[in-house]
Amino acid sequence: MQINLTGHQIDVTDALKGYVDTKFERLSRHFDHVINAHVVLSVEKLAQKAEATLYVNGGKIFADSSHEDMYAAIDALIDKLDRQVLRYKEKRNSHRTTATKGLEADTSGEA
C-alpha cells in the first residue's frame, strides 16, 4: 500500500510519518486490497485534524478525525477507517456468497 502524507499548516516530521505508517499496517492486516491512501494532517486553531481517503478495488473510503493532540487524532482516524474497511470487506464477501448460493439453487432446481 502506498501512503501519500501531506500537511496543511503543519510540518510533517519523520516521527509523524513513522507513526502514520505503523498505524496503517493495522489496516493492511485486515484488508490487503487497499491500493493507495492519501492522508492529510492539518491544524485549525486549537484542533488538530487528520483525514484520509483509501482507494480500494471498486471504491473509496473516507474518514476524518479532530482532537487537541495530533497523535490522538491519528488514532481515532485509524479506528474509524478500520471499522469501515471491515464493513466493506464483510459486505463484499457477503455479496459473493449470496451470488454463489443463487447459482447453486438454479443448478439444483433444474436437475
Residue, then its C-alpha position, 0 to 999 in steps of 0.5 A: m500500500q502506498i501512503n501519500l502524507t501531506g500537511h496543511q499548516i503543519d510540518v510533517t516530521d519523520a516521527l509523524k510519518g513513522y507513526v502514520d505508517t505503523k498505524f496503517e499496517r493495522l489496516s493492511r492486516h485486515f484488508d490487503h486490497v487497499i491500493n493507495a491512501h492519501v492522508v492529510l494532517s492539518v491544524e485549525k486553531l486549537a484542533q488538530k485534524a487528520e483525514a484520509t481517503l483509501y482507494v480500494n478495488g471498486g471504491k473509496i473510503f473516507a474518514d476524518s478525525s479532530h482532537e487537541d493532540m495530533y497523535a490522538a487524532i491519528d488514532a481515532l482516524i485509524d479506528k474509524l477507517d478500520r471499522q469501515v474497511l471491515r464493513y466493506k470487506e464483510k459486505r463484499n464477501s457477503h455479496r459473493t456468497t449470496a451470488t454463489k448460493g443463487l447459482e447453486a439453487d438454479t443448478s439444483g432446481e433444474a436437475 
